[in-house]
């Protein structure tokens, strides 16, 4: 299970990069445009998914390597 947890940690990093990119797109130009709103909504969805995967990593981690992972 530790190998799955490690792969999921890679996914978390990828999602972080994607969320930051969406946030950058959403903050450029007119903040009230449909494009900006869509980018911000995508960023929110990605952040929620990332948090869920972080929880899965915490559940899969071996008991001796548990770290402080938020709720």
matplotlib code that plots the C-alpha trace (Angstrom):
import matplotlib.pyplot as plt

x = [0.0, 2.9, 3.7, 0.1, 0.4, 3.6, 2.0, -1.0, 1.4, 2.7, -0.9, -1.3, 1.7, 0.3, -3.1, -1.4, 0.4, -2.8, -4.8, -2.1, -2.2, -6.0, -5.8, -3.3, -5.6, -8.5, -6.6, -5.5, -7.6, -11.2, -12.0, -15.7, -15.4, -16.8, -13.3, -12.0, -15.0, -14.6, -10.9, -11.6, -14.3, -11.9, -9.3, -11.8, -12.7, -9.1, -8.3, -11.3, -10.0, -6.5, -7.7, -9.5, -6.4, -4.4, -6.8, -6.5, -2.7, -3.1, -5.3, -2.8, 0.4, 1.9, 1.2, 4.8, 5.1, 1.9, 2.4, 0.3, -2.1, -5.0, -8.7]
y = [0.0, 2.3, 2.3, 3.4, 6.2, 7.4, 7.4, 9.4, 11.9, 12.5, 13.1, 15.6, 17.5, 17.4, 18.7, 21.5, 22.6, 22.5, 24.4, 27.1, 27.4, 27.8, 30.4, 32.4, 32.2, 33.3, 36.3, 37.6, 40.1, 41.0, 39.3, 39.4, 37.6, 34.1, 32.8, 34.0, 32.6, 29.2, 29.1, 29.9, 27.2, 24.7, 25.6, 25.0, 21.6, 20.6, 21.7, 19.6, 16.6, 17.2, 17.3, 14.0, 12.4, 13.7, 12.0, 8.7, 9.0, 9.4, 6.2, 4.2, 5.3, 2.6, 3.3, 3.9, 6.7, 8.6, 12.3, 15.3, 15.5, 17.9, 16.9]
z = [0.0, 0.6, -3.2, -3.9, -1.3, -3.0, -6.4, -5.0, -3.5, -7.0, -8.1, -5.3, -6.6, -10.1, -9.0, -7.0, -10.2, -12.2, -9.6, -9.5, -13.2, -13.2, -10.4, -12.5, -15.5, -13.4, -12.0, -15.4, -17.3, -16.4, -13.0, -13.9, -17.3, -17.8, -18.5, -15.2, -13.4, -15.1, -14.2, -10.5, -10.4, -11.9, -9.3, -6.5, -7.9, -8.2, -4.6, -3.3, -5.3, -4.0, -0.4, -0.9, -2.3, 0.6, 3.0, 1.0, 1.3, 5.1, 5.3, 3.2, 5.0, 7.2, 10.9, 11.7, 9.1, 10.0, 9.8, 10.7, 7.8, 8.3, 8.3]

ax = plt.figure().add_subplot(projection="3d")
ax.plot(x, y, z, "-o")
ax.set_aspect("equal")
plt.show()
